[in-house]
């Protein structure tokens, strides 16, 4: 009887383990689970399919440039919804199996300064929300266009708490409205609001209470990132002064790197080892800094700077093996290139035109790039040459978002459609 009980117990544990593991590769926030727009999943590609690639599901969606987060079998994004003839931002939850909407929660008024109507000649028009929700599986966090931080229940969209950063932290309005996503790390959420001596914020994800606040930097549209440099966990903000890194627990400023600009950018910093890269549009360009630590203090030493070059605008690159891969362009709608750039010196290794301000993620050493016209391209992350494995047309509309990869499924969204593709079925994807 004892052996039988033990077997049953082990079986139950095994089932629970498998169940928990099924969500281990959720794409929980804007830059993915690892803060670098990469997935730890495996992606084995034998032969590119000869037949037309079809989505598991495809659904129409209203306007917006919000990317997708995937957590606990739900897909989250921000769209426009007309409520009593007033356009408002709305967070929606979608069933990952069917694409059907589970719930919708209206947020703030959807009114923008402009910018969204740009694009290629045959792919213009359509403004909308720019920020991306984050989720820990139980809660969803949104920093809306009017600088209100929302916490909703992931299961039903019910409000748990909200904080108006303008009222509480003197947050400053930003041109084109907020596009930065709130970033989750442990029990904290990190956002930048631009208030005097309270611009950089660490907020308790359970209560909405402010755990720490510091500095007076003017915010941008760039989402912060969490990383470890020299063994210390830190959150890096990209403000109008440049890079500023804080200890995640108490907000103490660890180091700064000057990269000033006046007109905002939406590309986040990139970290590999102790090198940090950043880029801004509107004539600014890119730079890389080496972060040193000696005698209890940090220093940021500039490795290189490319003025008015290597501009990412709002498309953040990925980094692997000392090389950046991304859309290095500025307003080259429809034709902007995907490039490979040496992180240590800023040298361009290769370029491939035809992407525009799309996005790129990294899965198992392979680039999954999306063009602004909704085409998906898979290529090797190789610095030697551009090596394309295959491509297909995924969705219609203007695609200024980044794709999401979760449990072998690829999710993509445009101003017109949202779709899921089962990469396991046609690319022999496996864990």
N, C-alpha and C positions, 0 to 999 in steps of 0.2 A: 504493500500500500504506500509505503514511504517513497519507493522508487517511482511509482506512478504519479504521486503528488509532485515529486521533483520534476518529472518530465513535463507535466502540465504547466508548472511554474516557469520552467525554462521556455516552453512554447509561448506562454503569455508575454514573457520578457522579450522574446525574439520578435513577436508581432508588434509590441510597443516600439522596439528599437527600429524596425523597418518603417513604422508609421512616422516616427519622429524624423528619421533619416530622409523621408520623402520630401521634406521641406528644407533640407540642409543647404540646398543651392538656390534658395529664393533670391531674387534681385530686389533687395529691400529699399533701395534709395537711388537717387539720381546717378551716382557714380558706382552703383553696384555694391555688393556685400563687402568688397575689399577696399572701397574708397578710391579705386583706380580704374574703374570701368572694365574689369576683367572678371572672368568666371573660372572657378577651379575645376569645372567639369571637363570631361574628355570629349573630343570631337574627331572621330575617325572618318576620313573621307577616302573611299575606295575609287569609285568612278562617279562622275557627275551624271545625274539622271538624263536619259534621252527624251523623256516625256515632259510635258509642261508641269511645272511645280504649282500645286494648288494648296491654298490655305486650309487648315483644319476648320477655321471659321473666319469670316470677314463681316464686319458690321459698319454701317455708316455712323459717323460721329460729328458733332458740331465743332465749331472752330476752336483752335487753340494750338499752342506750341509746347504744351506740357508733355514731357516724356512719361514713361511707364515705370511703375514699381510693382513687384510681384511678391506676395507674402501669404502663406497659409491658404493657398488655392484661390486667391483673389488678385485681380489686377486693378490697380488704382491709377487714375489720371484726373486732370482738371479740364473741364470743358465750359463752353458758354451755354447757358440756359435762359430762356425767356420766361420770366415770372411776372405775370400781370403787366405785360408789355414793357418790362424793364429787363435789360440784359444783365445777368449776374454770372459770376464765376460759380462753378459747382464741382465738388469732388464726387466722382462716381466710382463704385466698386463693380467689377465685372467678374462673372463666373468664368474661370480659366478654361473649363471644359467646353462651354457652349457659346461664350461671348455675350451672353445675356446680362443685362444690367441687374444687379442685386439691389442696390440702393443709390440714391442721389441726395447730396446735402448741399443746399445753396449757401454761398459764402458772401462775399462783398460785391459791390457794383462792378461790372465789367466795363470800365471806361479807360481808354489808353491814349497816350499822347500821339501815337502813330508808330510807324516802323514796320508793322505787320503786312502792309500792302505792297512791300517790295517783292522782288523775285524775278525769275526769268520771264521773257516776253510772253510766253504761253503758260505761265504758272504764277501769276500774281494774285493779289487779293486775299483777304481773309485774315483779320486780326483776332486776337484772343489771348487767353491766359498763357503765361510763360513759365510759371513755377511748376515744380514736380513734387508730388507728395512723397513722404517717406513712411515706412511702416515697420513695426516690430512684430507683426502678426496679430497682435491684440489691439493695437492702436494705430491710427493714421494721423500724421502731422503735416499741416499745410501752412506755409507762410504766404498769404494771399497778396494780390497786387497792391492792396492798401495797407500792408504791413500789420495785419492781424494774424497772430499765430494761433492756429486751431488744433485741438486734439479731439479726434472722433473715435468712436468704437468701430473696430474693423468689421465686426459682424453685422452691425445694423446702421452705422453712420451717426448714431446718437452723439450729441455733444458731451464731452467729458469736461473740458475746460477750454477757455480761450483767453488770450492776452493781446490787448491792443498796444503794440510797441510804440505807437505815436503818443498815446496818452501816458503810458507807464514809464517809457524810457526815452521820451523826446526824440523818437526816430524821425528821420528827415525823408520827405518825399523824394523820389528818384525819378529822373526822366525815363519815360517808357514803362514806368511802374515796375514793381519787383519781379525778378525772374529767378532769384537765388532760392535754392531749396534748403529747408532745415535738415541738418545732418545729425543722425543718431549715433551715439557711442555710449554703450552701457546704459546708465540711468539719466544721461544728459542729452540735451538737444543744443546745437550750436547755431546761432544766427548772428548776423551783423545788422545793426539798426541805424547807426550814424548819430546817436545822441551824445551830448557832451559828457565825457568821462564814463560813458555807459554804451559805447558803440558796439563792443564785442561782448556777446552774452552767452553764458552757459545756463540753461534752464532745465529744471527738473521735469522729466517727461511724465511723471505720474501726477504732479500737482500744478505745473505751470509756474511754480515759484522760481524766482531768480536765485541761482546758486552763486554766481559771480558775475561781475561786470567790470569792464575796463576800457581805457583809451577813448579817443575822440575822433577816430578816423571816419571819413565819409565813405559810405558803403558803395558797392557796385552791384552788378547783377551776377557776379561770380559766387558760386556755392563754396563754402569752406571745405577742407578735407582734414581727415584725422590720419596720423601716421606716427611712426617711431623713428627718431633720429638720435643716434648715439645712445640708444637704449631708453630714451625718455618719450613717453606718449605725449603728443602735442597736436593741437588743432591749428591749422594754418589758414588765415584769412587773406584774401586778395582785395585790398582797399585802394582808394585813389592815391594813397601814398606809396603803395607797393605791398610787399609781403610782410605780414606780422604773425609770429608764432607764439601761442600761449600754452602753458601747462593745462591739460584738460581738466584737472581736478580743481584748480584754484584761479585760473585765468592769468597767472603771472606771465608777463611778457618775457619770452626766452631770447628772441632775436628778431631783428628787422632787416629787410633788404629793400633798398630804394628802387622803385619802378613807377614813378608818378605819371598820372594822366588826368585829364579833365572830363572827357567823355567816357561813359562807362564801358565795361567789357563784361562778357558772360563766361569766358573760358576760365576754368579753375586751375590752380597750380598743379604741377606734376612732381612727384618725388620718386627718385630711385637712389637707394643708399643714402648718402648725405648730400646729394645734388637736388636742387629745387629749381624747376623751370616755370616761367610765367610768360604770358603774351597778352597784348591788348591791341585793339584796332585803332582806327582813326589816326593813322600816322605814327603810332607809338612804337610797335614792334615787340620783339621778344628778348629775353635774357635768361641766363642760368647762373645760379649761385651755389658755391660749395660751402656747406655749413660745418664749421670746425668747433670743437669743444676742448678747451684747455683751462686748467686751474679753476674749474667751477663756473665758467662762463662761455657763452656761444659767440661766434662771429660769423658773419655772412660775407664771403669773398666772391666778387663777381668773376665768373669764368669767361663770359662773353656777352655781348649785347649786339643785337641787330636792329638798328633803328629803321622803322618803317618797312620792316621785312619780317617774314615768318609770322604774320598776324593770323591768329586763330579766330578772332571775332567772337563767336559764341560756341564754337565747336571745340571741345577739349580733346586733345590727342590721348593716345595710350602710349605706354612705354614698356619695352622689354629688351633686355640685353644691351642696354646703353643706347637705344635708338627710339626716337619718337615717331609715331605713325598717326597722321591725322589730316584734317582739312586745313591746310595753311593757305588761307585766302582772305580777302576782304571784299565783300559785295560782288564776288564773281559768281553770280547766280547762274545755275545751270551748267557751268563749265569749270568751276574752281577745282584745283587738283588735290588728290590724295598724295601726300609726300612722306618720305622717310628722311629723318633729320638726325644727325649725330648729336646726342645730348651733350657731349663734352666740349664741342666746338661750334655747334650750330651749322655744320656743313650739310648741304642737301645731298643725299645719296641717290635718290631718284624721285621722279614725279610722274603722276598719271592723271591727266585731265578728265573732266566729265562728271564731277561729283557735286560741285557747288558747296554751299554751307550745310552739308549733311552731317552725319556722325559716324563714329567707329567705336566698336567694342572689341575685346580680345578674349578668345576662347581657345585654350589648348594650343597656343602658338599660332593661331590663325586670326586674321582680321575679318570681322564681319562689318562691312562698311555700307552705309545707306546714302544714296544720293538725294538731293533735294526734290527730285522727281519721283521718289518712291521705289527706286531700283535697289536691290540688295546684291552686293558683290562679296564673295569670299576669296581671300588671297592669303598667301603665306606671309607671315611677319618676318621677312628676310631683308637684310640691309643690302644684299648684293644686287638685287634687281626686283622690279615689280613682277610678281608671279601670281597671276590670277587663276583660281581653281574653277570658278564658275560664277554666273550671275543670273538673276531673274527679276522680272517686274513683280513687285509685291503689292503695291497699293497706288491709288490715284490721289491727286492733290499735292499740296506743298508740304514736304517732309523736312522740317527743321528740328526734328527731335532725334534722340538717340534710341537705338533698339535696346531691348532687354532680353537676357537669356536665362532661363530658369528650367531646370530639370529636363533638358533636351528640347525645350520649346523656345522659339524665337518670336518675340512680340515687337510689332512696329506700328506707329501711328502717324497720321498726317492731319491736315486740316479737314479732310473729308472722310477718312476711313481708319479703322483699327483692325489688325489682323493677327492671327497666331499661325505659325508654321511649325509643324512637327519635324524637327531636324533628325530625330531618331529614325523616322520612317524612310527618308530618302538620302541621308548622309551616313548611315550606320553609326549614329552617335551612341556612345556608351559611357557609363561612369568609369 
